[in-house]
Amino acid sequence: FAHDRDACFEAGMNDYLSKPLQRTQLFSVLEKWAQANKDPAKRVLPEVQPTPATLGSAKPLIDENTLKALVSETSATLVSQLIQIFLRESREHLEALPDLAKTKDYADAAKHAHAVKSSAGSIGAMALQDMCAQLEIACRESRSNCDGLVQATLNVAEASWETLAAWKP
């Protein structure tokens, strides 16, 4: 409908697709704007610096299969004890991160992230393992997004800790 299209443009939109969406049309419009955004002179979207809300991991928070495998290889009691040890030790390491970031001590922050990274994977905290890997690399390279990654890692850690603490074999 022409009046819908006109209303969208009047509201400030840069393009318009009507329903039902056709894949070829959608891809064509996406390609057009992706190409336009590559040229800084034509850029319509501002460059956004990563924030804790936009940083994260595509990995699952907790991999249930890892926990089930640990139980089958050992015992539910032992896995529960391992989870408690992980919760305590990972919390000690990760709670040090905000102060280290504040003082720009990225070398030490990388060590703390590294210490949690492999144990997180071993216990099935896949998103936390991924975030710690990202943080470790960023800190070792003194990237500008270290502070944001610290907060994002802590957010993922809190969610992981809560899930693991409630986990029942």
C-alpha positions in Angstrom: 0.0 0.0 0.0 1.4 3.3 -1.1 0.1 5.3 1.9 1.9 2.9 4.3 5.1 3.3 2.3 4.8 7.1 2.3 4.0 7.2 6.1 7.1 5.1 6.8 9.3 7.5 4.8 7.7 10.5 6.5 8.5 9.0 9.8 12.2 8.9 8.9 12.6 5.3 7.7 15.2 4.8 4.9 13.4 1.9 3.1 10.3 -0.1 3.1 9.2 -3.7 2.5 5.6 -4.8 2.6 4.3 -8.1 3.9 4.4 -10.9 3.0 8.2 -10.5 2.8 9.8 -12.1 -0.2 13.3 -13.4 0.5 14.8 -11.9 -2.7 13.4 -8.5 -1.8 14.7 -8.7 1.7 18.2 -9.8 0.7 18.3 -7.1 -1.9 17.4 -4.4 0.6 19.8 -5.8 3.2 22.6 -5.9 0.7 21.9 -2.3 -0.5 22.1 -1.0 3.1 25.1 -3.1 4.0 27.0 -1.8 1.1 25.9 1.8 1.8 27.1 1.4 5.4 30.6 0.3 4.4 31.3 3.7 2.8 31.7 6.2 5.7 30.3 9.0 3.5 27.1 7.1 2.9 26.8 5.6 6.4 23.3 5.8 7.8 23.9 3.9 11.0 26.3 5.2 13.6 29.2 3.1 14.6 28.3 1.7 18.0 30.9 0.9 20.6 30.2 -2.4 22.3 28.5 -2.1 25.7 27.8 -4.8 28.3 24.4 -5.2 26.8 25.7 -5.8 23.3 28.6 -8.1 24.3 28.0 -11.7 25.0 28.3 -15.3 23.9 26.3 -17.3 21.5 27.1 -20.5 23.5 24.5 -22.1 25.8 24.7 -20.9 29.4 25.0 -24.5 30.7 25.6 -27.6 28.7 23.4 -30.2 30.5 25.2 -33.0 28.6 28.5 -32.1 30.1 27.0 -32.3 33.6 25.2 -35.6 32.8 28.5 -37.1 31.5 30.3 -36.1 34.6 27.6 -37.8 36.7 27.8 -41.0 34.7 31.6 -41.0 34.8 31.8 -40.3 38.6 28.8 -39.7 40.8 26.1 -37.2 41.5 27.6 -36.4 44.9 31.0 -35.8 43.4 29.6 -33.5 40.6 27.7 -31.5 43.3 30.9 -31.1 45.2 32.8 -30.0 42.0 30.1 -27.5 41.3 30.4 -26.0 44.8 34.2 -25.8 44.3 33.8 -24.1 40.9 31.3 -21.6 42.3 33.6 -20.6 45.1 36.8 -20.4 43.1 35.4 -18.8 39.9 33.7 -16.2 42.1 37.0 -15.4 43.8 38.7 -14.9 40.4 36.0 -13.0 38.7 35.1 -10.7 41.5 38.7 -9.3 41.3 38.1 -8.2 37.7 36.3 -4.8 38.3 39.2 -3.5 40.4 41.7 -4.8 38.0 39.9 -3.1 35.1 39.6 0.1 37.1 43.4 0.2 37.6 44.0 -1.0 34.0 45.8 -4.0 35.3 44.8 -6.1 32.2 47.7 -8.6 32.6 46.4 -9.7 35.9 42.8 -9.6 34.6 43.8 -11.9 31.8 45.3 -14.4 34.3 42.0 -14.4 36.3 39.9 -14.9 33.1 42.3 -17.7 32.1 42.0 -19.5 35.4 38.2 -19.6 35.1 38.1 -20.4 31.4 39.0 -24.1 31.4 37.2 -25.0 34.6 34.0 -23.4 33.3 34.2 -25.6 30.2 34.9 -28.7 32.3 31.8 -28.1 34.4 29.6 -27.2 31.4 29.4 -23.4 31.8 29.9 -22.9 28.1 28.9 -19.2 27.8 31.2 -18.4 30.8 34.0 -20.3 29.2 33.5 -18.3 26.0 33.3 -14.9 27.7 36.5 -15.7 29.7 38.3 -16.6 26.5 37.1 -13.3 24.9 38.1 -11.4 28.0 41.5 -13.1 28.3 42.4 -12.2 24.7 41.1 -8.6 25.0 43.1 -8.1 28.2 46.3 -9.6 26.8 46.0 -7.2 23.8 44.9 -4.3 26.0 41.9 -3.7 23.8 39.6 -0.7 24.4 36.6 -3.0 25.1 38.1 -4.7 28.2 36.0 -2.8 30.7 32.8 -3.7 28.8 33.9 -7.3 28.5 34.5 -7.4 32.3 30.9 -6.4 32.9 29.6 -8.8 30.3 31.6 -11.6 31.7 30.3 -10.9 35.2 26.7 -10.9 33.9 27.2 -14.3 32.3 29.0 -15.5 35.4 26.1 -14.5 37.7 23.6 -16.3 35.4 25.8 -19.4 35.2 26.4 -19.5 39.0 22.7 -19.2 39.6 21.9 -22.0 37.2 24.6 -24.3 38.5 23.7 -23.7 42.1 20.1 -24.8 41.3 21.2 -27.8 39.2 20.0 -31.2 40.4 21.4 -34.4 39.0 
